[in-house]
Every structure is written in C-alpha cells, then in structure tokens.
Amino acid sequence: MKKLLFTIIVCLFSLSLLSQSCLPEGIEFTTQEQIDNFQAENPGCTEIEGDVTIEGNGITNLNGLNVLTFIGGGFSIIGNDSLTNLSGLEGLTSIGGNLIIGYLEPWTFDKGNPLLQSIAGLGNLTTIGGNLKIGNNDSLTSLTGL
C-alpha cells in the first residue's frame, strides 16, 4: 500500500512539472546569472503568465530560457550592451502582449541592443498578441527568423 501511494504521488508530481505556468507578476532579468539560474529557481516553469523584461549590461546569452514556450504578457529585450543574438528562445511560440526589441522612442535612445545581430532565435514564434516594435539595434541588419 505504501509503495502504491508513493508511486501515485511521484506520478502526480512529475505530471505537474511537465508544463507549468508561473510568475503571474512577471519577471525582469538584469544579469546573466539570473538567466542561467532560471530553470533551477523555477523548476517546470515553461509558461510565464506576466511580462518579461531582459535588460542588463553583461547579458551575453539567453540559453537559460530555452524551456520557455509562452509569455502571457509583454516581452521586452532592451538595454543589453553585450547580447548578439536571441539563441535560447527557440522554444517560444506565443507572446500575449507586445514584443519590443530595443526602443523606438527618441527619449529612450540608450535602451537599444547595440550588438544584436540576429533575431533568428525567435524562429518558432507564431503569435504576438500585441504590437511588434523593433528599433535602436545598430547591428541588426535583417529580420530573418521572425
């Protein structure tokens, strides 16, 4: 009886980890360490309910976010002086709100991604529920992959 109960509990726990929504208040990534530790700190989280912002000097890759499939709110990738591509976001298929990559507004000229060369990591994105804004990414010469 104990083995059966244990097996049932393990199965239910495993199922809850397969695809799990989380972070209804959203999350802001400001360091590479936060991105690298995302999966360890949010086990099973594949769908973020709120807004996601990636903004920080020294962020070089988004590989720690490779489990994400859905962002319920807006998604902003702004003010990253070291990010050259969006690899790590290949699993992302849907964004419920706006997708902003850099800023377009003149008063926020310092919020671009000056080294961003490729957005090919968004190649599996099929739905954006809001607006798409791309600007102030001086090294971006193509929208291939979106």
TAHU-V585410 format. One record per backbone hydrogen bond with DSSP energy under -1.0 kcal/mol. CO is the residue of the C=O (numbers start at 0). NH is the residue of the N-H. If there is no record, write none. Layout:
co=[CO,CO]
nh=[NH,NH]
This chain:
co=[0,1,2,3,4,5,6,7,8,9,10,11,19,19,21,22,22,26,28,30,31,32,34,36,37,41,43,45,45,46,47,49,50,51,52,53,55,61,62,64,68,68,69,70,72,73,74,75,76,83,83,85,86,88,92,92,93,94,96,97,98,99,100,104,105,107,110,112,118,119,121,126,130,132,136,142]
nh=[4,5,6,7,8,9,10,11,12,13,14,15,45,46,48,25,49,52,54,34,35,36,37,40,41,44,19,68,69,21,71,72,26,75,28,77,58,64,65,67,92,93,47,95,96,51,99,53,101,116,117,88,61,91,125,126,70,128,129,74,132,76,134,107,108,110,78,115,121,122,124,94,98,100,139,145]
